[in-house]
């Protein structure tokens, strides 16, 4: 049992480190009797799409403005 708990600890550390490196929130860990749960919380897809669309609109506007300035 001790070896299993030590292995869980190392795995949890690796999961947390990988999430931090990727800029993701730290997952929630739950122990329920004889089960361990890892709960990942992801950003809403809608919010991610909204941000991407806004970023793309700004990029298009910047390219358009740069093109107009080069012509002129």
PDB file of N, CA, C and O in Angstrom:
ATOM      1  N   UNK A   1       0.827  -1.201   0.000  1.00  0.00           N
ATOM      2  CA  UNK A   1       0.000   0.000   0.000  1.00  0.00           C
ATOM      3  C   UNK A   1       0.866   1.257   0.000  1.00  0.00           C
ATOM      4  O   UNK A   1       0.556   2.226  -0.693  1.00  0.00           O
ATOM      5  N   UNK A   2       1.956   1.244   0.779  1.00  0.00           N
ATOM      6  CA  UNK A   2       2.816   2.428   0.847  1.00  0.00           C
ATOM      7  C   UNK A   2       3.387   2.758  -0.523  1.00  0.00           C
ATOM      8  O   UNK A   2       3.426   3.924  -0.915  1.00  0.00           O
ATOM      9  N   UNK A   3       3.829   1.743  -1.251  1.00  0.00           N
ATOM     10  CA  UNK A   3       4.372   1.972  -2.589  1.00  0.00           C
ATOM     11  C   UNK A   3       3.351   2.583  -3.528  1.00  0.00           C
ATOM     12  O   UNK A   3       3.697   3.437  -4.345  1.00  0.00           O
ATOM     13  N   UNK A   4       2.097   2.159  -3.427  1.00  0.00           N
ATOM     14  CA  UNK A   4       1.037   2.714  -4.271  1.00  0.00           C
ATOM     15  C   UNK A   4       0.823   4.189  -3.959  1.00  0.00           C
ATOM     16  O   UNK A   4       0.661   5.001  -4.870  1.00  0.00           O
ATOM     17  N   UNK A   5       0.823   4.537  -2.678  1.00  0.00           N
ATOM     18  CA  UNK A   5       0.609   5.938  -2.293  1.00  0.00           C
ATOM     19  C   UNK A   5       1.772   6.795  -2.776  1.00  0.00           C
ATOM     20  O   UNK A   5       1.561   7.914  -3.243  1.00  0.00           O
ATOM     21  N   UNK A   6       2.994   6.285  -2.670  1.00  0.00           N
ATOM     22  CA  UNK A   6       4.151   7.038  -3.169  1.00  0.00           C
ATOM     23  C   UNK A   6       4.044   7.249  -4.673  1.00  0.00           C
ATOM     24  O   UNK A   6       4.351   8.335  -5.164  1.00  0.00           O
ATOM     25  N   UNK A   7       3.617   6.237  -5.405  1.00  0.00           N
ATOM     26  CA  UNK A   7       3.457   6.364  -6.854  1.00  0.00           C
ATOM     27  C   UNK A   7       2.379   7.390  -7.188  1.00  0.00           C
ATOM     28  O   UNK A   7       2.542   8.183  -8.116  1.00  0.00           O
ATOM     29  N   UNK A   8       1.275   7.379  -6.435  1.00  0.00           N
ATOM     30  CA  UNK A   8       0.219   8.376  -6.657  1.00  0.00           C
ATOM     31  C   UNK A   8       0.781   9.777  -6.467  1.00  0.00           C
ATOM     32  O   UNK A   8       0.508  10.678  -7.260  1.00  0.00           O
ATOM     33  N   UNK A   9       1.571   9.957  -5.405  1.00  0.00           N
ATOM     34  CA  UNK A   9       2.145  11.273  -5.116  1.00  0.00           C
ATOM     35  C   UNK A   9       3.005  11.784  -6.254  1.00  0.00           C
ATOM     36  O   UNK A   9       2.904  12.948  -6.640  1.00  0.00           O
ATOM     37  N   UNK A  10       3.846  10.923  -6.790  1.00  0.00           N
ATOM     38  CA  UNK A  10       4.700  11.343  -7.922  1.00  0.00           C
ATOM     39  C   UNK A  10       3.853  11.653  -9.151  1.00  0.00           C
ATOM     40  O   UNK A  10       4.134  12.608  -9.875  1.00  0.00           O
ATOM     41  N   UNK A  11       2.835  10.864  -9.385  1.00  0.00           N
ATOM     42  CA  UNK A  11       1.966  11.111 -10.539  1.00  0.00           C
ATOM     43  C   UNK A  11       1.224  12.428 -10.400  1.00  0.00           C
ATOM     44  O   UNK A  11       1.091  13.181 -11.365  1.00  0.00           O
ATOM     45  N   UNK A  12       0.742  12.702  -9.201  1.00  0.00           N
ATOM     46  CA  UNK A  12       0.032  13.971  -8.964  1.00  0.00           C
ATOM     47  C   UNK A  12       0.972  15.140  -9.204  1.00  0.00           C
ATOM     48  O   UNK A  12       0.576  16.129  -9.821  1.00  0.00           O
ATOM     49  N   UNK A  13       2.192  15.048  -8.734  1.00  0.00           N
ATOM     50  CA  UNK A  13       3.166  16.123  -8.964  1.00  0.00           C
ATOM     51  C   UNK A  13       3.396  16.339 -10.457  1.00  0.00           C
ATOM     52  O   UNK A  13       3.465  17.479 -10.916  1.00  0.00           O
ATOM     53  N   UNK A  14       3.514  15.252 -11.212  1.00  0.00           N
ATOM     54  CA  UNK A  14       3.732  15.369 -12.656  1.00  0.00           C
ATOM     55  C   UNK A  14       2.513  15.976 -13.354  1.00  0.00           C
ATOM     56  O   UNK A  14       2.665  16.788 -14.267  1.00  0.00           O
ATOM     57  N   UNK A  15       1.317  15.591 -12.937  1.00  0.00           N
ATOM     58  CA  UNK A  15       0.091  16.145 -13.527  1.00  0.00           C
ATOM     59  C   UNK A  15       0.020  17.649 -13.278  1.00  0.00           C
ATOM     60  O   UNK A  15      -0.266  18.422 -14.192  1.00  0.00           O
ATOM     61  N   UNK A  16       0.282  18.060 -12.039  1.00  0.00           N
ATOM     62  CA  UNK A  16       0.223  19.485 -11.677  1.00  0.00           C
ATOM     63  C   UNK A  16       1.283  20.262 -12.461  1.00  0.00           C
ATOM     64  O   UNK A  16       0.989  21.329 -13.000  1.00  0.00           O
ATOM     65  N   UNK A  17       2.512  19.739 -12.531  1.00  0.00           N
ATOM     66  CA  UNK A  17       3.587  20.424 -13.252  1.00  0.00           C
ATOM     67  C   UNK A  17       3.263  20.566 -14.737  1.00  0.00           C
ATOM     68  O   UNK A  17       3.492  21.624 -15.323  1.00  0.00           O
ATOM     69  N   UNK A  18       2.733  19.511 -15.345  1.00  0.00           N
ATOM     70  CA  UNK A  18       2.387  19.575 -16.770  1.00  0.00           C
ATOM     71  C   UNK A  18       1.296  20.609 -17.015  1.00  0.00           C
ATOM     72  O   UNK A  18       1.340  21.343 -18.002  1.00  0.00           O
ATOM     73  N   UNK A  19       0.320  20.665 -16.119  1.00  0.00           N
ATOM     74  CA  UNK A  19      -0.745  21.660 -16.260  1.00  0.00           C
ATOM     75  C   UNK A  19      -0.229  23.077 -16.140  1.00  0.00           C
ATOM     76  O   UNK A  19      -0.612  23.951 -16.918  1.00  0.00           O
ATOM     77  N   UNK A  20       0.648  23.309 -15.160  1.00  0.00           N
ATOM     78  CA  UNK A  20       1.227  24.648 -14.990  1.00  0.00           C
ATOM     79  C   UNK A  20       2.009  25.052 -16.227  1.00  0.00           C
ATOM     80  O   UNK A  20       1.892  26.184 -16.696  1.00  0.00           O
ATOM     81  N   UNK A  21       2.811  24.127 -16.762  1.00  0.00           N
ATOM     82  CA  UNK A  21       3.606  24.423 -17.959  1.00  0.00           C
ATOM     83  C   UNK A  21       2.727  24.754 -19.153  1.00  0.00           C
ATOM     84  O   UNK A  21       3.122  25.537 -20.017  1.00  0.00           O
ATOM     85  N   UNK A  22       1.537  24.163 -19.210  1.00  0.00           N
ATOM     86  CA  UNK A  22       0.614  24.407 -20.321  1.00  0.00           C
ATOM     87  C   UNK A  22      -0.303  25.602 -20.061  1.00  0.00           C
ATOM     88  O   UNK A  22      -1.088  25.985 -20.929  1.00  0.00           O
ATOM     89  N   UNK A  23      -0.202  26.195 -18.859  1.00  0.00           N
ATOM     90  CA  UNK A  23      -1.051  27.337 -18.532  1.00  0.00           C
ATOM     91  C   UNK A  23      -2.464  26.948 -18.142  1.00  0.00           C
ATOM     92  O   UNK A  23      -3.376  27.772 -18.216  1.00  0.00           O
ATOM     93  N   UNK A  24      -2.657  25.712 -17.732  1.00  0.00           N
ATOM     94  CA  UNK A  24      -3.987  25.223 -17.341  1.00  0.00           C
ATOM     95  C   UNK A  24      -4.163  25.334 -15.834  1.00  0.00           C
ATOM     96  O   UNK A  24      -3.182  25.338 -15.092  1.00  0.00           O
ATOM     97  N   UNK A  25      -5.403  25.423 -15.382  1.00  0.00           N
ATOM     98  CA  UNK A  25      -5.642  25.446 -13.936  1.00  0.00           C
ATOM     99  C   UNK A  25      -5.273  24.108 -13.301  1.00  0.00           C
ATOM    100  O   UNK A  25      -5.337  23.064 -13.951  1.00  0.00           O
ATOM    101  N   UNK A  26      -4.889  24.147 -12.036  1.00  0.00           N
ATOM    102  CA  UNK A  26      -4.539  22.923 -11.314  1.00  0.00           C
ATOM    103  C   UNK A  26      -5.799  22.087 -11.141  1.00  0.00           C
ATOM    104  O   UNK A  26      -6.829  22.602 -10.705  1.00  0.00           O
ATOM    105  N   UNK A  27      -5.727  20.802 -11.479  1.00  0.00           N
ATOM    106  CA  UNK A  27      -6.918  19.960 -11.329  1.00  0.00           C
ATOM    107  C   UNK A  27      -7.246  19.720  -9.860  1.00  0.00           C
ATOM    108  O   UNK A  27      -6.413  19.912  -8.974  1.00  0.00           O
ATOM    109  N   UNK A  28      -8.457  19.304  -9.635  1.00  0.00           N
ATOM    110  CA  UNK A  28      -8.909  18.956  -8.287  1.00  0.00           C
ATOM    111  C   UNK A  28      -8.719  17.452  -8.105  1.00  0.00           C
ATOM    112  O   UNK A  28      -9.052  16.669  -8.995  1.00  0.00           O
ATOM    113  N   UNK A  29      -8.189  17.055  -6.961  1.00  0.00           N
ATOM    114  CA  UNK A  29      -7.985  15.643  -6.658  1.00  0.00           C
ATOM    115  C   UNK A  29      -8.907  15.264  -5.511  1.00  0.00           C
ATOM    116  O   UNK A  29      -8.982  15.966  -4.503  1.00  0.00           O
ATOM    117  N   UNK A  30      -9.604  14.151  -5.673  1.00  0.00           N
ATOM    118  CA  UNK A  30     -10.505  13.647  -4.630  1.00  0.00           C
ATOM    119  C   UNK A  30     -10.205  12.188  -4.355  1.00  0.00           C
ATOM    120  O   UNK A  30      -9.924  11.411  -5.267  1.00  0.00           O
ATOM    121  N   UNK A  31     -10.268  11.838  -3.106  1.00  0.00           N
ATOM    122  CA  UNK A  31     -10.114  10.450  -2.698  1.00  0.00           C
ATOM    123  C   UNK A  31     -11.446  10.024  -2.112  1.00  0.00           C
ATOM    124  O   UNK A  31     -11.928  10.613  -1.144  1.00  0.00           O
ATOM    125  N   UNK A  32     -12.039   8.995  -2.705  1.00  0.00           N
ATOM    126  CA  UNK A  32     -13.362   8.536  -2.277  1.00  0.00           C
ATOM    127  C   UNK A  32     -13.283   7.044  -1.981  1.00  0.00           C
ATOM    128  O   UNK A  32     -13.457   6.218  -2.877  1.00  0.00           O
ATOM    129  N   UNK A  33     -13.021   6.703  -0.730  1.00  0.00           N
ATOM    130  CA  UNK A  33     -12.919   5.290  -0.366  1.00  0.00           C
ATOM    131  C   UNK A  33     -11.698   4.655  -0.976  1.00  0.00           C
ATOM    132  O   UNK A  33     -10.576   4.897  -0.531  1.00  0.00           O
ATOM    133  N   UNK A  34     -11.905   3.846  -1.987  1.00  0.00           N
ATOM    134  CA  UNK A  34     -10.778   3.183  -2.638  1.00  0.00           C
ATOM    135  C   UNK A  34     -10.521   3.718  -4.044  1.00  0.00           C
ATOM    136  O   UNK A  34      -9.852   3.063  -4.843  1.00  0.00           O
ATOM    137  N   UNK A  35     -11.042   4.888  -4.347  1.00  0.00           N
ATOM    138  CA  UNK A  35     -10.869   5.501  -5.671  1.00  0.00           C
ATOM    139  C   UNK A  35     -10.251   6.886  -5.537  1.00  0.00           C
ATOM    140  O   UNK A  35     -10.515   7.613  -4.580  1.00  0.00           O
ATOM    141  N   UNK A  36      -9.431   7.229  -6.510  1.00  0.00           N
ATOM    142  CA  UNK A  36      -8.863   8.576  -6.593  1.00  0.00           C
ATOM    143  C   UNK A  36      -9.417   9.206  -7.862  1.00  0.00           C
ATOM    144  O   UNK A  36      -9.352   8.614  -8.939  1.00  0.00           O
ATOM    145  N   UNK A  37      -9.957  10.398  -7.730  1.00  0.00           N
ATOM    146  CA  UNK A  37     -10.543  11.122  -8.854  1.00  0.00           C
ATOM    147  C   UNK A  37      -9.666  12.327  -9.175  1.00  0.00           C
ATOM    148  O   UNK A  37      -9.204  13.023  -8.270  1.00  0.00           O
ATOM    149  N   UNK A  38      -9.439  12.569 -10.453  1.00  0.00           N
ATOM    150  CA  UNK A  38      -8.758  13.773 -10.916  1.00  0.00           C
ATOM    151  C   UNK A  38      -9.750  14.524 -11.782  1.00  0.00           C
ATOM    152  O   UNK A  38     -10.237  14.005 -12.786  1.00  0.00           O
ATOM    153  N   UNK A  39     -10.047  15.759 -11.379  1.00  0.00           N
ATOM    154  CA  UNK A  39     -11.059  16.552 -12.077  1.00  0.00           C
ATOM    155  C   UNK A  39     -10.364  17.728 -12.764  1.00  0.00           C
ATOM    156  O   UNK A  39      -9.800  18.603 -12.108  1.00  0.00           O
ATOM    157  N   UNK A  40     -10.416  17.729 -14.086  1.00  0.00           N
ATOM    158  CA  UNK A  40      -9.809  18.797 -14.877  1.00  0.00           C
ATOM    159  C   UNK A  40     -10.873  19.831 -15.218  1.00  0.00           C
ATOM    160  O   UNK A  40     -11.962  19.488 -15.678  1.00  0.00           O
ATOM    161  N   UNK A  41     -10.552  21.076 -14.992  1.00  0.00           N
ATOM    162  CA  UNK A  41     -11.486  22.158 -15.308  1.00  0.00           C
ATOM    163  C   UNK A  41     -10.942  22.914 -16.517  1.00  0.00           C
ATOM    164  O   UNK A  41      -9.875  23.525 -16.470  1.00  0.00           O
ATOM    165  N   UNK A  42     -11.705  22.851 -17.587  1.00  0.00           N
ATOM    166  CA  UNK A  42     -11.299  23.501 -18.821  1.00  0.00           C
ATOM    167  C   UNK A  42     -12.110  24.762 -19.038  1.00  0.00           C
ATOM    168  O   UNK A  42     -13.230  24.901 -18.547  1.00  0.00           O
ATOM    169  N   UNK A  43     -11.518  25.673 -19.785  1.00  0.00           N
ATOM    170  CA  UNK A  43     -12.231  26.886 -20.150  1.00  0.00           C
ATOM    171  C   UNK A  43     -13.402  26.527 -21.048  1.00  0.00           C
ATOM    172  O   UNK A  43     -13.389  25.519 -21.754  1.00  0.00           O
ATOM    173  N   UNK A  44     -14.382  27.358 -21.002  1.00  0.00           N
ATOM    174  CA  UNK A  44     -15.532  27.171 -21.874  1.00  0.00           C
ATOM    175  C   UNK A  44     -15.097  27.287 -23.328  1.00  0.00           C
ATOM    176  O   UNK A  44     -14.324  28.178 -23.680  1.00  0.00           O
ATOM    177  N   UNK A  45     -15.585  26.404 -24.156  1.00  0.00           N
ATOM    178  CA  UNK A  45     -15.263  26.443 -25.576  1.00  0.00           C
ATOM    179  C   UNK A  45     -15.758  27.742 -26.189  1.00  0.00           C
ATOM    180  O   UNK A  45     -15.091  28.323 -27.045  1.00  0.00           O
ATOM    181  N   UNK A  46     -16.925  28.197 -25.753  1.00  0.00           N
ATOM    182  CA  UNK A  46     -17.480  29.432 -26.298  1.00  0.00           C
ATOM    183  C   UNK A  46     -16.560  30.609 -26.030  1.00  0.00           C
ATOM    184  O   UNK A  46     -16.328  31.425 -26.922  1.00  0.00           O
ATOM    185  N   UNK A  47     -16.028  30.713 -24.812  1.00  0.00           N
ATOM    186  CA  UNK A  47     -15.124  31.818 -24.479  1.00  0.00           C
ATOM    187  C   UNK A  47     -13.858  31.740 -25.315  1.00  0.00           C
ATOM    188  O   UNK A  47     -13.361  32.764 -25.786  1.00  0.00           O
ATOM    189  N   UNK A  48     -13.334  30.543 -25.504  1.00  0.00           N
ATOM    190  CA  UNK A  48     -12.127  30.362 -26.299  1.00  0.00           C
ATOM    191  C   UNK A  48     -12.370  30.787 -27.738  1.00  0.00           C
ATOM    192  O   UNK A  48     -11.526  31.454 -28.337  1.00  0.00           O
ATOM    193  N   UNK A  49     -13.502  30.413 -28.292  1.00  0.00           N
ATOM    194  CA  UNK A  49     -13.838  30.792 -29.668  1.00  0.00           C
ATOM    195  C   UNK A  49     -14.018  32.302 -29.768  1.00  0.00           C
ATOM    196  O   UNK A  49     -13.535  32.919 -30.718  1.00  0.00           O
ATOM    197  N   UNK A  50     -14.711  32.908 -28.796  1.00  0.00           N
ATOM    198  CA  UNK A  50     -14.898  34.360 -28.811  1.00  0.00           C
ATOM    199  C   UNK A  50     -13.557  35.081 -28.831  1.00  0.00           C
ATOM    200  O   UNK A  50     -13.366  36.021 -29.603  1.00  0.00           O
ATOM    201  N   UNK A  51     -12.632  34.646 -27.989  1.00  0.00           N
ATOM    202  CA  UNK A  51     -11.315  35.286 -27.937  1.00  0.00           C
ATOM    203  C   UNK A  51     -10.569  35.109 -29.246  1.00  0.00           C
ATOM    204  O   UNK A  51      -9.908  36.037 -29.712  1.00  0.00           O
ATOM    205  N   UNK A  52     -10.665  33.927 -29.845  1.00  0.00           N
ATOM    206  CA  UNK A  52      -9.994  33.670 -31.116  1.00  0.00           C
ATOM    207  C   UNK A  52     -10.563  34.548 -32.217  1.00  0.00           C
ATOM    208  O   UNK A  52      -9.811  35.091 -33.027  1.00  0.00           O
ATOM    209  N   UNK A  53     -11.865  34.692 -32.256  1.00  0.00           N
ATOM    210  CA  UNK A  53     -12.511  35.520 -33.280  1.00  0.00           C
ATOM    211  C   UNK A  53     -12.077  36.972 -33.129  1.00  0.00           C
ATOM    212  O   UNK A  53     -11.750  37.625 -34.120  1.00  0.00           O
ATOM    213  N   UNK A  54     -12.072  37.479 -31.908  1.00  0.00           N
ATOM    214  CA  UNK A  54     -11.658  38.867 -31.674  1.00  0.00           C
ATOM    215  C   UNK A  54     -10.200  39.072 -32.076  1.00  0.00           C
ATOM    216  O   UNK A  54      -9.858  40.082 -32.690  1.00  0.00           O
ATOM    217  N   UNK A  55      -9.348  38.117 -31.731  1.00  0.00           N
ATOM    218  CA  UNK A  55      -7.931  38.214 -32.088  1.00  0.00           C
ATOM    219  C   UNK A  55      -7.769  38.216 -33.602  1.00  0.00           C
ATOM    220  O   UNK A  55      -6.979  38.990 -34.142  1.00  0.00           O
ATOM    221  N   UNK A  56      -8.515  37.350 -34.290  1.00  0.00           N
ATOM    222  CA  UNK A  56      -8.432  37.293 -35.747  1.00  0.00           C
ATOM    223  C   UNK A  56      -8.942  38.575 -36.390  1.00  0.00           C
ATOM    224  O   UNK A  56      -8.379  39.033 -37.384  1.00  0.00           O
ATOM    225  N   UNK A  57     -10.000  39.160 -35.836  1.00  0.00           N
ATOM    226  CA  UNK A  57     -10.513  40.429 -36.365  1.00  0.00           C
ATOM    227  C   UNK A  57      -9.450  41.517 -36.259  1.00  0.00           C
ATOM    228  O   UNK A  57      -9.252  42.293 -37.194  1.00  0.00           O
ATOM    229  N   UNK A  58      -8.769  41.569 -35.116  1.00  0.00           N
ATOM    230  CA  UNK A  58      -7.710  42.570 -34.928  1.00  0.00           C
ATOM    231  C   UNK A  58      -6.569  42.342 -35.911  1.00  0.00           C
ATOM    232  O   UNK A  58      -6.039  43.293 -36.485  1.00  0.00           O
ATOM    233  N   UNK A  59      -6.191  41.078 -36.106  1.00  0.00           N
ATOM    234  CA  UNK A  59      -5.111  40.777 -37.049  1.00  0.00           C
ATOM    235  C   UNK A  59      -5.486  41.174 -38.466  1.00  0.00           C
ATOM    236  O   UNK A  59      -4.665  41.737 -39.191  1.00  0.00           O
ATOM    237  N   UNK A  60      -6.717  40.889 -38.869  1.00  0.00           N
ATOM    238  CA  UNK A  60      -7.177  41.262 -40.212  1.00  0.00           C
ATOM    239  C   UNK A  60      -7.163  42.772 -40.378  1.00  0.00           C
ATOM    240  O   UNK A  60      -6.720  43.284 -41.407  1.00  0.00           O
ATOM    241  N   UNK A  61      -7.648  43.490 -39.365  1.00  0.00           N
ATOM    242  CA  UNK A  61      -7.657  44.953 -39.426  1.00  0.00           C
ATOM    243  C   UNK A  61      -6.232  45.499 -39.534  1.00  0.00           C
ATOM    244  O   UNK A  61      -5.972  46.406 -40.325  1.00  0.00           O
ATOM    245  N   UNK A  62      -5.316  44.952 -38.744  1.00  0.00           N
ATOM    246  CA  UNK A  62      -3.921  45.404 -38.794  1.00  0.00           C
ATOM    247  C   UNK A  62      -3.307  45.148 -40.164  1.00  0.00           C
ATOM    248  O   UNK A  62      -2.612  46.014 -40.695  1.00  0.00           O
ATOM    249  N   UNK A  63      -3.549  43.981 -40.744  1.00  0.00           N
ATOM    250  CA  UNK A  63      -3.020  43.672 -42.078  1.00  0.00           C
ATOM    251  C   UNK A  63      -3.625  44.598 -43.122  1.00  0.00           C
ATOM    252  O   UNK A  63      -2.926  45.082 -44.012  1.00  0.00           O
ATOM    253  N   UNK A  64      -4.926  44.842 -43.011  1.00  0.00           N
ATOM    254  CA  UNK A  64      -5.603  45.737 -43.952  1.00  0.00           C
ATOM    255  C   UNK A  64      -5.023  47.147 -43.850  1.00  0.00           C
ATOM    256  O   UNK A  64      -4.741  47.782 -44.866  1.00  0.00           O
ATOM    257  N   UNK A  65      -4.845  47.631 -42.622  1.00  0.00           N
ATOM    258  CA  UNK A  65      -4.282  48.970 -42.422  1.00  0.00           C
ATOM    259  C   UNK A  65      -2.854  49.066 -42.948  1.00  0.00           C
ATOM    260  O   UNK A  65      -2.480  50.069 -43.556  1.00  0.00           O
ATOM    261  N   UNK A  66      -2.061  48.029 -42.717  1.00  0.00           N
ATOM    262  CA  UNK A  66      -0.682  48.022 -43.214  1.00  0.00           C
ATOM    263  C   UNK A  66      -0.652  48.012 -44.742  1.00  0.00           C
ATOM    264  O   UNK A  66       0.190  48.670 -45.352  1.00  0.00           O
ATOM    265  N   UNK A  67      -1.562  47.272 -45.355  1.00  0.00           N
ATOM    266  CA  UNK A  67      -1.641  47.212 -46.808  1.00  0.00           C
ATOM    267  C   UNK A  67      -1.992  48.587 -47.374  1.00  0.00           C
ATOM    268  O   UNK A  67      -1.399  49.027 -48.358  1.00  0.00           O
ATOM    269  N   UNK A  68      -2.943  49.252 -46.760  1.00  0.00           N
ATOM    270  CA  UNK A  68      -3.366  50.584 -47.215  1.00  0.00           C
ATOM    271  C   UNK A  68      -2.225  51.577 -47.063  1.00  0.00           C
ATOM    272  O   UNK A  68      -2.026  52.421 -47.936  1.00  0.00           O
ATOM    273  N   UNK A  69      -1.476  51.492 -45.976  1.00  0.00           N
ATOM    274  CA  UNK A  69      -0.373  52.413 -45.750  1.00  0.00           C
ATOM    275  C   UNK A  69       0.765  52.185 -46.751  1.00  0.00           C
ATOM    276  O   UNK A  69       1.457  53.130 -47.129  1.00  0.00           O
ATOM    277  N   UNK A  70       0.958  50.938 -47.179  1.00  0.00           N
ATOM    278  CA  UNK A  70       2.008  50.633 -48.149  1.00  0.00           C
ATOM    279  C   UNK A  70       1.656  51.150 -49.544  1.00  0.00           C
ATOM    280  O   UNK A  70       2.551  51.448 -50.334  1.00  0.00           O
ATOM    281  N   UNK A  71       0.359  51.258 -49.855  1.00  0.00           N
ATOM    282  CA  UNK A  71      -0.081  51.735 -51.165  1.00  0.00           C
ATOM    283  C   UNK A  71       0.079  53.251 -51.304  1.00  0.00           C
ATOM    284  O   UNK A  71       0.289  53.774 -52.399  1.00  0.00           O
ATOM    285  N   UNK A  72      -0.020  53.914 -50.206  1.00  0.00           N
ATOM    286  CA  UNK A  72      -0.217  55.273 -50.244  1.00  0.00           C
ATOM    287  C   UNK A  72       0.649  56.343 -50.377  1.00  0.00           C
ATOM    288  O   UNK A  72       0.212  57.494 -50.383  1.00  0.00           O
TER     289      UNK A  72
END
